[in-house]
Amino acid sequence: MNGYYYSVNDYYKELFGHKVYKISLNAGMSCPNRDGRIGTGGCIFCSEGGSGDFASSSLLSVKNQIDYGIEKISKKYAGDSYIAYFQAFTNTYAPVDRLKKIFTEAIQDNRICGLSIATRPDCLEDDKIELLAELNRIKPVWIELGLQTINETTARYIRRGYPLAVFEDAVARLNAVDIPVVVHVIVGLPGENANDNLACAKYLSHLNINGVKIQLLHILKNTDLADEFRAGKFQTLSMEAYVDLVVSCIGALSPDIVIHRLTGDGPSNQLISPLWSRAKRSVLNCIHHELKTRGIYQGCFLKEQG
């Protein structure tokens, strides 16, 4: 471990024995919050790409998308082991036969060492969990759930489309078949403060989850959130405020929880605010520096370690 938190790089090295990279894929699925089943506008912050702005085209086969992804990162990674990351929109929002075809094509690729599947907790019917369990017996499978917040008022504002009880049920059913869960949370949501973020971190620490992805709130073009921002209804966080919140959340998380992300990437051609987030390396350096300065280790203070 890096001394302050259980990083995803450390986790993957323990699991696979070496560094691995994720390849973002697009399975060509929609979302019940877009196609009318729940709503039509999507979550208030969601871009036109459904959080899959860095994935390749869904018109390509899974194999061709993997080829494309490997070529993109070949200059910085000389290995031959990758995680297929189904990132865009809701990746279990299709009949189970279609899901089996798509996920099997990825998992049978010799270059792929595991699957990471981003989805909604209300799109995990029993037959889909059974399929995921079957795939997990072949190679590791992670399910990434977009929780964003435990504050039900905020959840309604961002149009999440499901109550917290649905999330808890999905986690329990995934736990029952030993599928690790990674939870997405957003720091900087309108109307929330440090107490909300810390409450979320403490709540997650009492769940049986594998990891957390901490995401800075990005304001992206052509989203309803961008309209709210331009109307002056809220402000985005400064880098100093974001760093302070993330460091506090790390201190509140159980040390067994893997930190899969500490900030996030907003496509530069779509990002409205905060513009400082473009300097991702600087943000990460500031977080690490603050952790060291405050003596915080995930779940406690370093000085309490003896």
C-alpha positions in Angstrom: 0.0 0.0 0.0 1.1 3.6 -0.6 1.0 4.4 3.2 -2.3 6.4 3.1 -4.9 4.4 1.2 -5.4 1.1 -0.5 -4.9 2.0 -4.1 -6.3 0.2 -7.1 -2.8 -0.3 -8.4 -1.8 -2.1 -5.2 -4.9 -4.2 -5.3 -4.4 -5.3 -9.0 -0.8 -6.2 -8.3 -1.8 -8.3 -5.3 -4.5 -10.0 -7.4 -2.7 -10.5 -10.7 0.9 -10.2 -9.7 1.5 -7.2 -12.1 0.2 -3.9 -13.2 -2.9 -4.0 -15.4 -4.8 -1.3 -17.4 -8.4 -0.8 -18.0 -9.8 -0.5 -21.6 -13.0 1.5 -21.8 -15.7 -0.3 -24.0 -19.1 0.7 -25.2 -21.7 -2.1 -25.4 -24.2 0.2 -27.2 -26.8 0.1 -24.4 -29.1 2.8 -23.2 -30.3 3.7 -19.7 -33.8 3.5 -18.2 -33.3 7.1 -17.1 -33.1 8.1 -20.8 -35.4 5.8 -22.7 -38.6 6.6 -20.8 -38.8 3.6 -18.4 -37.8 5.9 -15.5 -37.1 9.2 -17.3 -35.9 10.8 -20.5 -33.3 13.3 -19.5 -30.8 11.0 -17.7 -29.1 12.1 -14.5 -28.7 15.8 -14.3 -24.9 15.7 -14.7 -24.7 12.9 -17.4 -23.1 13.8 -20.7 -24.3 12.7 -24.1 -21.8 9.8 -23.9 -23.3 8.5 -20.7 -20.0 8.6 -18.8 -18.4 6.7 -21.6 -16.8 9.6 -23.3 -13.4 7.9 -23.5 -14.7 4.6 -24.9 -14.6 3.7 -28.5 -17.6 3.4 -30.8 -20.3 0.9 -30.1 -20.4 0.2 -33.8 -17.2 -1.7 -33.4 -17.2 -5.3 -32.2 -15.9 -5.9 -28.7 -12.7 -7.4 -30.0 -12.1 -4.4 -32.3 -12.8 -2.1 -29.4 -10.2 -4.0 -27.3 -7.7 -3.8 -30.2 -8.3 0.0 -30.4 -8.0 0.5 -26.6 -4.7 -1.5 -26.5 -3.3 0.6 -29.3 -4.2 3.8 -27.5 -2.3 2.9 -24.4 0.6 0.9 -26.0 3.0 3.9 -25.6 2.7 3.9 -21.8 2.0 0.2 -21.1 4.1 -2.6 -22.5 2.2 -5.4 -20.7 -0.3 -7.8 -22.2 -3.0 -8.0 -19.5 -6.1 -5.7 -19.4 -9.5 -5.3 -17.7 -12.4 -4.8 -20.1 -14.3 -1.9 -18.7 -17.9 -1.6 -19.9 -18.3 2.1 -19.1 -20.9 3.8 -21.2 -24.5 4.1 -20.0 -26.0 1.1 -18.2 -24.3 -2.1 -19.1 -26.8 -4.6 -17.8 -29.7 -2.9 -19.4 -30.4 -5.5 -22.1 -31.8 -9.0 -22.3 -29.6 -11.6 -20.6 -28.8 -13.4 -23.9 -27.4 -10.2 -25.4 -25.4 -9.6 -22.2 -24.0 -13.1 -22.3 -22.8 -12.7 -25.9 -21.1 -9.3 -25.3 -19.4 -10.2 -22.0 -18.4 -13.7 -23.2 -16.7 -12.1 -26.2 -14.6 -10.0 -23.9 -13.8 -12.5 -21.2 -12.7 -15.2 -23.7 -10.1 -12.8 -25.2 -6.7 -14.0 -23.9 -5.6 -10.4 -23.3 -8.4 -9.7 -20.9 -7.9 -10.7 -17.3 -11.2 -9.5 -15.9 -14.4 -7.5 -16.5 -15.5 -4.3 -14.9 -19.1 -3.5 -15.6 -20.7 -0.2 -14.8 -24.5 -0.3 -14.3 -27.4 0.8 -12.1 -28.6 -1.2 -9.1 -32.2 -1.3 -10.6 -30.9 -3.1 -13.7 -29.7 -6.2 -11.9 -32.5 -8.8 -12.2 -31.8 -12.3 -10.8 -31.0 -13.8 -14.2 -28.4 -11.2 -14.9 -26.7 -11.7 -11.5 -26.7 -15.5 -12.3 -24.9 -14.7 -15.6 -22.4 -12.4 -13.8 -21.7 -15.2 -11.3 -21.1 -17.6 -14.1 -18.6 -15.2 -15.7 -16.9 -14.5 -12.4 -16.0 -18.2 -12.2 -14.1 -17.8 -15.4 -12.3 -14.6 -14.7 -12.8 -11.8 -12.1 -15.8 -9.6 -12.5 -16.5 -6.3 -10.8 -19.8 -4.5 -10.8 -19.6 -0.7 -10.6 -22.7 0.9 -9.2 -23.5 4.6 -9.5 -24.7 5.6 -6.1 -23.3 9.2 -6.2 -24.9 10.2 -2.8 -26.8 8.7 0.2 -28.8 11.9 0.6 -32.2 11.2 -0.8 -33.0 14.9 -1.4 -29.9 15.2 -3.5 -30.7 11.9 -5.2 -34.0 13.3 -6.3 -32.4 16.6 -7.5 -29.9 14.8 -9.7 -32.7 12.5 -11.0 -30.9 9.3 -9.9 -34.2 7.4 -10.2 -34.0 4.9 -7.4 -34.1 5.0 -3.6 -31.2 3.9 -1.4 -33.0 0.7 -0.5 -32.6 -0.5 -4.2 -28.9 0.0 -4.0 -28.6 -1.9 -0.7 -30.6 -4.8 -2.2 -28.3 -5.0 -5.2 -25.2 -5.0 -3.1 -26.6 -7.8 -0.9 -27.5 -9.9 -3.9 -24.1 -9.4 -5.5 -22.5 -10.2 -2.2 -24.5 -13.5 -2.1 -22.7 -14.7 -5.3 -19.3 -13.2 -4.3 -19.2 -10.5 -7.0 -17.1 -7.5 -5.8 -18.9 -4.2 -5.9 -17.3 -0.8 -6.7 -19.3 2.2 -5.7 -19.3 5.6 -7.5 -19.7 8.7 -5.4 -19.6 12.4 -6.4 -18.0 15.1 -4.2 -19.3 18.6 -4.8 -23.0 18.0 -5.6 -25.2 21.1 -5.2 -26.6 21.5 -1.7 -24.2 19.0 -0.1 -21.4 19.8 2.3 -18.6 18.0 4.2 -21.0 16.4 6.5 -22.9 14.7 3.6 -19.6 13.4 2.1 -18.4 12.1 5.4 -21.7 10.4 6.1 -21.5 8.7 2.7 -18.0 7.5 3.4 -19.0 6.1 6.8 -22.0 4.4 5.4 -20.0 2.7 2.7 -17.5 1.5 5.3 -20.2 -0.6 6.9 -21.1 -2.3 3.6 -19.4 -5.4 2.1 -17.9 -3.6 -0.9 -14.6 -3.9 -2.8 -14.0 -0.3 -3.6 -15.0 3.3 -4.1 -14.6 5.7 -7.0 -14.5 9.3 -5.8 -15.5 11.6 -8.6 -15.3 15.4 -8.6 -18.5 17.0 -9.9 -17.9 18.1 -13.4 -20.1 20.5 -15.3 -20.2 19.3 -18.9 -21.7 21.0 -21.9 -25.2 20.0 -23.0 -26.3 18.8 -19.6 -29.1 20.0 -17.4 -26.6 20.6 -14.7 -24.8 23.1 -17.0 -28.0 25.1 -17.3 -28.3 25.2 -13.5 -24.7 26.3 -13.2 -25.0 29.0 -15.8 -28.1 30.3 -14.0 -26.0 30.8 -10.9 -27.8 28.2 -8.7 -24.6 26.8 -7.3 -20.8 27.0 -7.6 -18.3 24.2 -8.2 -15.6 23.5 -5.6 -12.2 25.1 -5.5 -9.3 22.6 -5.7 -8.4 23.3 -2.1 -11.9 22.5 -1.0 -12.0 19.4 -3.0 -8.7 18.1 -1.7 -9.8 18.8 1.9 -13.1 16.8 1.3 -11.4 13.9 -0.4 -8.7 13.6 2.3 -11.4 13.7 5.0 -13.4 11.0 3.2 -10.3 8.8 2.9 -9.8 9.0 6.7 -13.4 7.9 7.2 -13.3 4.9 4.9 -12.5 1.4 6.1 -8.9 0.4 5.2 -10.2 -2.7 3.5 -11.9 -0.6 0.8 -9.9 -0.1 -2.4 -9.7 3.4 -3.7 -10.3 3.0 -7.4 -10.4 6.8 -8.2 -9.5 10.0 -6.4 -10.8 12.5 -8.9 -12.0 12.2 -12.5 -11.5 13.2 -16.1 -13.9 15.5 -17.8 -13.5 15.6 -21.6 -11.6 18.8 -22.3 -13.9 19.8 -25.2 -17.0 19.4 -22.9 -15.7 20.7 -19.6 -17.2 23.9 -18.3 -16.1 23.8 -14.7 -14.0 23.4 -12.7 -11.2 24.0 -15.1 -8.5 23.3 -12.6 -9.5 19.6 -12.8 -7.8 19.4 -16.1 -4.5 19.2 -14.2 -5.2 15.8 -12.9 -1.6 15.0 -11.8 -1.5 18.3 -9.8 -4.8 17.4 -8.1 -3.5 13.9 -7.1 -0.2 15.4 -5.9 -2.1 17.8 -3.7 -4.2 15.0 -2.2 -1.1 13.0 -1.4 0.6 16.0 0.1 -2.4 16.8 2.3 -2.6 13.2 3.4 1.0 13.3 4.5 0.7 16.7 6.1 -2.4 15.7 8.2 -1.0 12.2 8.9 -4.1 10.5 7.7 -4.2 6.8 6.8 -7.4 5.3 5.4 -9.7 4.6 8.3 -7.6 6.4 10.9 -4.6 8.7 11.7 -1.1 7.5 11.1 -0.1 8.5 14.6 -2.6 6.0 16.0 -0.8 3.2 14.3 1.8 3.2 17.1 
